[in-house]
Amino acid sequence: MFIMRIDFCGYSYHDQLFHTNHQSRYASYLFRLQIEGQAQITVDKEEQMIEKGDLLIIKPGEAYELHVLAGQQSGDFHLYCEGDEVAERFRNSPTISKIATDDSSLDLWQHLIIEERRPEKERNSELTYHLLNALLVSLERSLDKKTDDISRPYIVTKMMRYIEENATKQGFKIAQIADYCNLSSSRCVHLFKEYVNQTIIEYAQSIRIATAINQMKYTTMTLENIAQNCGFGSYSYFHRVFKQAYHVSPKTYRQRIFEL
């Protein structure tokens, strides 16, 4: 059943001079996500400085060196694994990509590391497989988004990921995005509109509506509870926003779902 194998998975932090080299063997792939600070890497004799959000994918047979210079700090998640599914997904991936380091993807790394730390007899191979698969799907999805992200700055993608994570929370405000991105609120609003062709509020509402529709389909929660749970604050506001988007009330939309 399980056709992917982990050779090692972990987290490393360096704040002193450090050097290591590695050559991916057989069919194994090395994934390394920089989550803190900077480091210098050399892949097949090409040097490059990497920073937070840089995903490194070393394919079978490729040589790789990591240098942490004096005065630098560097933290990373790393995963060495192999299998037909891994190769199918990543054989044509770029060596270095900038991806969003959101909480959901970092949680997958951490859960997988914890599971791999368990004594062999305590490990659950099925759980490990599903955690690994979820992480690889998350990385693959982040790489697929690069096609859409090419024409916009990374800071705008960072805003989008933050909105997707937080739009359904009560009290969500533009000022929180500004603080997260270390920008003024007005600068956030301007950049987002320029590159996404939607306002921050419009994008947040699309996330809330999509979440609400899923809850209408797959839960028995009342529409009032769904409105609160998805960040609308009140049913009347949810009703107004939903009808503007779908031209029917949430109640009518839900009834039609159950009639199908």
C-alpha positions as CSV (number, residue, x, y, z in Angstrom):
1,M,0.0,0.0,0.0
2,F,2.7,2.5,1.0
3,I,5.0,3.3,-1.9
4,M,6.8,6.3,-0.4
5,R,9.6,6.0,2.2
6,I,11.2,8.6,4.5
7,D,14.9,8.3,5.0
8,F,15.0,11.2,7.4
9,C,13.0,14.2,8.4
10,G,13.9,17.0,10.8
11,Y,14.6,20.6,11.8
12,S,18.0,22.3,11.9
13,Y,19.1,25.6,13.4
14,H,22.6,27.1,13.0
15,D,23.9,30.3,14.4
16,Q,27.6,29.6,14.0
17,L,29.9,28.7,11.0
18,F,28.5,25.5,9.5
19,H,29.1,23.5,6.3
20,T,27.7,20.2,5.0
21,N,27.5,18.5,1.6
22,H,25.1,15.9,0.2
23,Q,24.4,14.0,-3.0
24,S,21.0,12.6,-3.4
25,R,21.2,8.9,-4.0
26,Y,19.2,6.4,-6.0
27,A,15.6,7.7,-6.3
28,S,15.7,9.9,-3.2
29,Y,14.6,13.6,-3.2
30,L,15.8,16.1,-0.6
31,F,13.3,18.9,0.3
32,R,14.6,21.8,2.4
33,L,12.5,24.7,3.4
34,Q,14.2,27.8,4.9
35,I,12.0,29.2,7.6
36,E,14.4,31.5,9.4
37,G,17.4,33.6,8.5
38,Q,19.7,33.0,5.5
39,A,22.1,30.4,4.2
40,Q,24.3,29.9,1.2
41,I,23.7,26.9,-1.0
42,T,25.6,25.3,-3.9
43,V,23.7,23.0,-6.2
44,D,25.8,21.4,-9.0
45,K,28.4,24.1,-8.6
46,E,25.9,27.0,-8.7
47,E,25.9,29.2,-5.6
48,Q,22.9,31.1,-4.3
49,M,21.8,32.8,-1.1
50,I,18.5,31.6,0.2
51,E,16.2,33.1,2.8
52,K,12.8,32.5,4.5
53,G,10.3,30.9,2.2
54,D,12.8,29.4,-0.2
55,L,12.1,25.7,-0.9
56,L,15.0,23.7,-2.2
57,I,14.3,20.4,-4.0
58,I,17.4,18.3,-4.7
59,K,16.7,15.5,-7.2
60,P,18.4,12.1,-7.5
61,G,22.0,12.4,-8.5
62,E,22.3,16.2,-7.8
63,A,25.1,17.5,-5.5
64,Y,24.3,20.0,-2.8
65,E,26.3,22.0,-0.2
66,L,25.0,24.2,2.6
67,H,27.1,27.0,4.1
68,V,26.0,29.1,7.1
69,L,28.5,31.9,7.3
70,A,29.8,33.6,10.5
71,G,27.2,36.0,11.8
72,Q,24.3,34.3,10.0
73,Q,21.4,32.5,11.6
74,S,19.6,29.7,9.7
75,G,16.6,27.5,10.4
76,D,15.1,24.9,8.1
77,F,12.8,21.9,7.8
78,H,14.3,19.1,5.8
79,L,12.9,15.8,4.4
80,Y,14.7,13.1,2.5
81,C,12.3,10.6,0.9
82,E,11.7,8.4,-2.2
83,G,9.0,6.7,-4.1
84,D,7.1,6.7,-7.4
85,E,4.6,9.3,-6.1
86,V,7.5,11.6,-5.1
87,A,9.1,11.3,-8.5
88,E,5.9,11.8,-10.4
89,R,5.1,15.0,-8.6
90,F,8.6,16.6,-8.4
91,R,10.8,15.3,-11.2
92,N,10.3,18.5,-13.2
93,S,10.2,21.0,-10.3
94,P,12.6,23.9,-10.1
95,T,15.5,23.5,-7.7
96,I,14.6,26.7,-5.8
97,S,11.2,28.2,-5.4
98,K,9.8,30.9,-3.2
99,I,6.7,29.6,-1.4
100,A,4.4,30.9,1.4
101,T,5.3,29.6,4.8
102,D,1.8,29.5,6.3
103,D,0.9,27.8,9.6
104,S,-0.9,24.9,8.0
105,S,2.1,23.7,5.9
106,L,4.6,24.2,8.8
107,D,2.3,22.2,11.1
108,L,2.5,19.3,8.6
109,W,6.3,19.4,8.7
110,Q,6.2,19.4,12.5
111,H,3.8,16.6,12.9
112,L,5.8,14.4,10.5
113,I,9.0,15.2,12.4
114,I,7.4,14.2,15.7
115,E,6.1,10.9,14.2
116,E,9.5,10.1,12.8
117,R,11.1,10.7,16.2
118,R,9.1,7.9,17.8
119,P,10.8,4.6,18.5
120,E,10.4,2.2,15.5
121,K,7.9,0.0,17.3
122,E,5.7,3.0,18.3
123,R,5.4,4.4,14.8
124,N,2.2,4.2,12.8
125,S,3.2,3.6,9.2
126,E,-0.3,4.5,7.9
127,L,-0.3,7.8,9.8
128,T,3.3,8.6,8.5
129,Y,2.2,7.9,5.0
130,H,-0.8,10.2,5.2
131,L,1.2,13.0,6.8
132,L,3.9,12.7,4.1
133,N,1.3,12.7,1.4
134,A,-0.4,15.7,2.8
135,L,2.9,17.6,3.1
136,L,3.9,16.7,-0.5
137,V,0.5,17.8,-1.8
138,S,0.8,21.1,0.1
139,L,4.3,21.7,-1.4
140,E,3.1,20.7,-4.9
141,R,0.1,23.1,-4.5
142,S,2.5,25.9,-3.4
143,L,4.6,25.3,-6.5
144,D,1.6,25.2,-8.8
145,K,0.7,28.6,-7.5
146,K,4.0,30.0,-8.7
147,T,2.5,30.2,-12.2
148,D,-0.1,32.6,-10.9
149,D,2.4,34.4,-8.6
150,I,5.0,35.3,-11.2
151,S,3.4,38.6,-12.1
152,R,2.9,39.8,-8.5
153,P,5.3,40.5,-5.7
154,Y,5.9,37.9,-3.0
155,I,4.5,40.4,-0.4
156,V,1.1,40.3,-2.1
157,T,1.1,36.5,-2.1
158,K,1.9,36.7,1.6
159,M,-1.1,38.9,2.1
160,M,-3.3,36.4,0.2
161,R,-2.2,33.5,2.3
162,Y,-2.7,35.4,5.5
163,I,-6.3,36.3,4.4
164,E,-7.0,32.7,3.5
165,E,-5.9,31.6,7.0
166,N,-7.6,34.3,9.0
167,A,-10.6,35.7,7.1
168,T,-13.2,33.6,9.0
169,K,-11.9,34.7,12.4
170,Q,-14.0,37.3,14.4
171,G,-12.4,40.7,14.4
172,F,-10.4,40.2,11.3
173,K,-9.1,43.6,10.1
174,I,-6.9,45.1,7.4
175,A,-4.6,46.5,10.1
176,Q,-3.7,42.9,11.1
177,I,-2.5,42.2,7.5
178,A,-0.5,45.4,7.6
179,D,1.2,44.4,10.8
180,Y,1.9,40.9,9.5
181,C,3.5,42.3,6.4
182,N,5.2,45.2,8.1
183,L,3.4,47.7,5.8
184,S,1.0,50.5,6.3
185,S,-2.7,49.7,5.9
186,S,-3.0,52.1,2.9
187,R,0.0,50.4,1.2
188,C,-1.5,47.0,1.7
189,V,-4.8,48.1,0.2
190,H,-3.1,49.7,-2.8
191,L,-0.8,46.7,-3.6
192,F,-3.5,44.1,-3.1
193,K,-5.9,45.9,-5.5
194,E,-3.2,46.5,-8.1
195,Y,-2.0,42.9,-8.3
196,V,-5.1,40.8,-7.4
197,N,-7.7,43.1,-9.1
198,Q,-9.9,42.7,-6.0
199,T,-10.0,44.6,-2.7
200,I,-8.9,42.9,0.4
201,I,-12.4,42.9,1.7
202,E,-13.7,41.3,-1.5
203,Y,-11.1,38.6,-1.3
204,A,-11.9,37.9,2.4
205,Q,-15.6,37.7,1.6
206,S,-14.9,35.1,-1.1
207,I,-13.1,33.0,1.4
208,R,-15.9,33.4,3.9
209,I,-18.6,32.5,1.4
210,A,-16.7,29.4,0.2
211,T,-16.3,28.3,3.8
212,A,-20.0,28.9,4.5
213,I,-21.1,26.9,1.4
214,N,-19.0,23.9,2.6
215,Q,-20.7,24.1,6.0
216,M,-24.1,24.4,4.5
217,K,-23.4,21.3,2.5
218,Y,-21.8,19.1,5.0
219,T,-23.0,20.2,8.5
220,T,-26.4,20.6,10.2
221,M,-25.4,24.0,11.7
222,T,-28.0,26.7,11.6
223,L,-27.4,29.5,9.1
224,E,-27.0,31.9,12.1
225,N,-24.2,29.7,13.5
226,I,-22.6,29.4,10.1
227,A,-22.6,33.2,9.7
228,Q,-20.8,33.6,13.0
229,N,-18.4,30.7,12.3
230,C,-17.4,32.1,9.0
231,G,-16.6,35.6,10.2
232,F,-19.7,37.5,9.0
233,G,-20.7,38.5,12.5
234,S,-24.4,38.4,11.9
235,Y,-26.9,36.5,9.8
236,S,-28.3,39.7,8.3
237,Y,-24.8,40.7,7.0
238,F,-24.2,37.1,5.7
239,H,-27.6,37.1,4.0
240,R,-26.8,40.4,2.2
241,V,-23.3,39.4,1.0
242,F,-24.4,35.9,0.0
243,K,-27.4,37.2,-2.0
244,Q,-25.3,39.8,-3.7
245,A,-22.9,37.0,-4.9
246,Y,-25.4,34.2,-5.7
247,H,-28.7,36.1,-6.3
248,V,-30.5,33.8,-3.8
249,S,-30.7,33.8,0.0
250,P,-28.5,31.3,1.9
251,K,-31.7,29.5,3.0
252,T,-32.8,29.0,-0.7
253,Y,-29.3,27.9,-1.7
254,R,-29.2,25.3,1.1
255,Q,-32.7,24.0,0.1
256,R,-31.6,23.5,-3.5
257,I,-28.5,21.5,-2.3
258,F,-30.7,19.0,-0.5
259,E,-33.1,18.8,-3.5
260,L,-30.3,17.6,-5.8
